[in-house]
Amino acid sequence: MKAKDVIKHMKEYNPEDELLVMWWDANVLTYPNDIVSNQEWNKIIDRTDGYGFDEINNDIYEILEETLFDIRKEHCNKKENSSIFNEMIKYVYGKNPIELREHCDKGEIK
């Protein structure tokens, strides 16, 4: 992807939005005595264009999802839970939030 394409996509966001962004450029392969030329980097891009990064994307998605779940689970003992968290609890544990809170109070959910 060209930098201009990234810039185009970024215009859709508010400048204050928090994003998780990962990208690579030729510098990632550059060592003190070994610099990747533009020609080499362009060949790398050409050869990897269209490569499926689905597995990596899935790994990152799972990490984000688990982190969100952990954050919401930390509020397990609070009386006010979001409706999204309530639905998530029902899906994952097969219990409604009140039942889950009882299990949390007993230390059964870690």
Stockholm file with secondary structure:
# STOCKHOLM 1.0

chainA/1-110         MKAKDVIKHMKEYNPEDELLVMWWDANVLTYPNDIVSNQEWNKIIDRTDGYGFDEINNDIYEILEETLFDIRKEHCNKKENSSIFNEMIKYVYGKNPIELREHCDKGEIK
#=GR chainA/1-110 SS CCHHHHHHHHTTSCTTCCCCCCCCCGGGGCBTTBCCCHHHHHHHHHHHTTCCCHHHHHHHHHHHHHHHHHHHHTTTTSSCCCHHHHHHHHHHHSSCHHHHHHHHHTTCCC
#=GC SS_cons         CCHHHHHHHHTTSCTTCCCCCCCCCGGGGCBTTBCCCHHHHHHHHHHHTTCCCHHHHHHHHHHHHHHHHHHHHTTTTSSCCCHHHHHHHHHHHSSCHHHHHHHHHTTCCC
//
